[in-house]
């Protein structure tokens, strides 16, 4: 597969740097169907063939049922096909998240609540099935964007952690793409003509995160290496567990 070696190199680096995988782990991959989670699924399925610590992979998608708010129904069949190809157990967890957020609560800024509810559904499923590791598809660029969002909108220095244990469920969340740039993921997906799901969320591309993404991309064009320097500063400061 085109670009798989580069992708696997960054994923393995992150897993070893932050000790994400232990012998005998079953890793539940949260698969939304977007490019990031699909790249994560492929990389962990491929990496288990040669990684020195033996581990298993399972996959889950949280169906938020956007059709309940008159948006297109999400079709997860191509994810099922990937999982069949790699002999990976796959589960679709139906929820009422879309209806709760957009109809009942009518959230004006729904992204944060949506993220918490989806993560809650994932951790709950993992806990019920005695799975202690949950892998999410946040990548290098996401980390930089999150840091800038926290700085701009909350006045604090913070990011998501590469490894974090959810004390209420005992599930450890890992982010194996933390060392992987979005451009690496885009190349892997596009050059292999891999299908991805179009996001049905009405707030897609219309959020504070999207604005920060565009701001950083514009700054990067005129200041090459800006994101890398921001990440280096985050690592030097050991922001939320990041390290050089």
C-alpha positions as a printed Julia matrix, in Angstrom:
244×3 Matrix{Float64}:
   0.0     0.0    0.0
   1.31    3.45  -0.9
   2.5     5.43   2.11
   2.0     2.59   4.59
   5.67    2.46   5.67
   5.72    6.14   6.54
   2.41    5.85   8.37
   3.53    2.78  10.31
   6.83    4.47  11.17
   5.11    7.35  12.94
   2.56    5.1   14.65
   5.22    2.73  15.95
   7.3     5.69  17.15
   4.35    7.02  19.15
   3.46    3.61  20.6
   7.02    3.03  21.78
   7.64    6.61  22.95
   4.55    6.6   25.18
   4.4     2.86  25.95
   0.89    2.64  24.51
   0.77   -1.11  23.92
   1.38   -3.91  26.41
   1.72   -7.63  25.73
  -1.71   -9.23  25.24
  -3.67   -5.98  24.88
  -6.91   -5.87  22.96
  -7.12   -2.42  21.4
 -10.56   -1.1   20.54
 -10.3     1.35  17.64
 -12.92    4.09  17.49
 -13.77    4.34  13.79
 -15.88    7.3   12.7
 -15.25    6.51   9.04
 -13.2     9.66   8.4
  -9.67    9.57   7.04
  -7.96    9.7   10.44
  -9.77    6.78  12.07
  -9.55    4.69   8.89
  -5.78    5.29   8.71
  -5.52    4.34  12.4
  -7.45    1.12  11.81
  -5.23    0.13   8.87
  -2.02    1.0   10.72
  -2.82   -1.02  13.86
  -4.02   -3.99  11.79
  -0.77   -3.94   9.81
   1.45   -3.25  12.81
   0.18   -6.22  14.83
   1.88   -8.47  12.25
   5.37   -7.42  13.33
   5.15   -5.45  16.59
   7.27   -7.13  19.3
   4.38   -7.05  21.78
   1.46   -9.21  20.69
  -1.89   -7.43  20.64
  -5.38   -7.84  19.19
  -7.54   -5.29  17.41
 -11.29   -4.7   17.62
 -13.24   -1.84  16.07
 -16.34    0.16  16.93
 -18.33    2.96  15.3
 -20.7     5.19  17.25
 -23.84    5.67  15.17
 -25.24    9.02  16.3
 -28.29    8.5   14.03
 -28.14   11.76  12.09
 -31.2    10.62  10.17
 -33.19   11.54  13.29
 -32.41   15.21  12.55
 -33.08   14.84   8.83
 -29.45   14.42   7.78
 -28.11   11.58   5.58
 -27.87    8.14   7.17
 -24.29    6.96   7.74
 -23.34    3.8    5.81
 -20.69    1.78   7.68
 -20.55   -1.13   5.23
 -17.08   -0.27   3.88
 -15.7    -0.3    7.45
 -17.24   -3.75   7.89
 -15.39   -4.85   4.74
 -12.03   -3.58   6.06
 -12.6    -5.43   9.33
 -13.5    -8.63   7.5
 -10.32   -8.32   5.44
  -8.22   -8.16   8.62
 -10.38  -10.53  10.68
 -11.2    -7.77  13.17
 -14.39   -7.92  15.3
 -16.56   -4.88  14.51
 -19.46   -3.36  16.41
 -21.79   -0.45  15.62
 -23.1     1.24  18.76
 -26.42    2.99  18.18
 -26.99    6.14  20.22
 -29.37    9.11  20.38
 -26.55   11.66  20.44
 -27.69   13.63  17.37
 -31.25   13.95  18.63
 -30.17   14.9   22.15
 -27.74   17.59  20.99
 -29.63   19.13  18.08
 -33.3    18.57  18.95
 -33.57   18.27  22.73
 -30.77   20.56  23.91
 -30.44   22.63  20.72
 -26.77   23.27  21.46
 -25.34   26.37  19.77
 -21.77   25.05  20.19
 -22.27   21.27  20.14
 -18.77   19.97  19.38
 -17.45   19.68  22.94
 -20.55   17.92  24.28
 -20.73   15.65  21.24
 -17.09   14.64  21.72
 -17.69   13.8   25.4
 -20.82   11.79  24.64
 -19.13    9.8   21.87
 -16.11    9.08  24.06
 -18.47    8.04  26.84
 -20.23    5.57  24.53
 -16.88    4.14  23.42
 -15.53    3.75  26.96
 -18.8     2.24  28.18
 -18.69   -0.42  25.44
 -15.03   -1.15  26.18
 -15.72   -1.51  29.91
 -18.68   -3.87  29.33
 -16.53   -6.07  27.11
 -13.44   -6.09  29.37
 -11.36   -4.1   26.87
  -8.88   -1.82  28.6
  -7.39    0.12  25.64
  -9.29    2.51  23.37
  -7.46    4.02  20.39
  -8.62    7.35  18.96
  -7.52    8.97  15.71
  -6.21   12.36  16.91
  -3.05   13.24  14.99
  -0.14   15.72  15.18
  -2.09   18.61  13.64
  -5.06   17.98  15.96
  -2.74   18.31  18.96
  -1.38   21.66  17.79
  -4.9    22.93  17.0
  -6.18   21.84  20.41
  -3.3    23.62  22.15
  -4.03   26.87  20.26
  -7.78   26.57  20.91
  -7.18   26.2   24.65
  -4.81   29.16  24.6
  -7.13   31.43  22.57
 -10.52   30.51  24.02
  -9.77   29.35  27.58
  -6.54   31.2   28.4
  -4.75   28.03  29.46
  -1.91   25.8   28.27
  -3.34   22.37  27.54
  -3.86   19.6   25.03
  -5.14   16.04  24.97
  -2.73   13.43  26.34
  -1.09   10.72  24.2
  -2.13    8.25  26.93
  -4.85    8.93  29.5
  -6.71    6.62  31.86
 -10.43    7.21  32.34
 -10.77    6.7   36.09
 -14.53    6.09  36.0
 -14.26    3.13  33.59
 -10.65    1.98  33.92
 -10.23    2.29  30.15
  -6.95    3.77  28.91
  -7.28    6.05  25.88
  -4.32    6.0   23.5
  -3.65    8.19  20.48
  -1.18    6.34  18.21
  -1.34    9.04  15.48
   0.05   11.75  17.8
   3.35   11.74  15.84
   1.62   11.53  12.43
   1.03   14.66  10.37
  -2.31   15.1    8.62
  -0.53   15.29   5.26
   0.81   11.74   5.8
  -2.72   10.49   6.45
  -4.13   12.33   3.42
  -1.48   10.82   1.17
  -2.12    7.31   2.48
  -5.9     7.59   1.97
  -5.83    9.32  -1.44
  -2.99    7.34  -3.03
  -4.67    4.05  -2.14
  -8.14    5.31  -3.16
  -9.58    4.3    0.2
 -13.22    5.17   0.81
 -14.1     7.44   3.71
 -17.43    8.53   5.13
 -18.74   12.02   4.45
 -19.59   13.55   7.79
 -23.35   14.07   8.15
 -23.01   16.46  11.08
 -24.59   19.85  10.29
 -21.72   21.57  12.14
 -19.0    19.94  10.01
 -16.58   22.6    8.67
 -18.44   25.22  10.72
 -16.73   25.19  14.1
 -14.08   26.96  16.16
 -11.72   24.05  15.46
 -12.14   24.5   11.71
 -11.38   28.21  12.06
  -8.2    27.46  14.03
  -7.2    24.81  11.48
  -7.49   27.32   8.63
  -5.64   29.99  10.64
  -2.72   27.64  11.36
  -2.61   26.41   7.76
  -2.42   29.99   6.51
   0.32   30.86   8.99
   2.23   27.69   8.06
   2.32   28.72   4.39
   4.29   31.84   5.26
   6.18   30.36   8.22
   7.35   26.89   7.24
   7.7    24.57  10.22
   5.44   26.65  12.49
   3.36   23.66  13.64
   6.5    21.65  14.29
   7.92   24.46  16.44
   4.66   24.73  18.39
   4.71   20.98  19.03
   8.36   21.17  20.15
   7.41   23.88  22.64
   4.54   21.7   23.9
   6.91   18.75  24.32
   9.57   20.83  26.07
   6.9    22.05  28.47
   5.59   18.49  28.99
   2.08   19.73  28.21
  -0.37   17.0   29.32
   2.15   14.19  29.1
   3.83   15.17  25.85
   7.59   14.62  25.85
  10.61   14.95  23.59
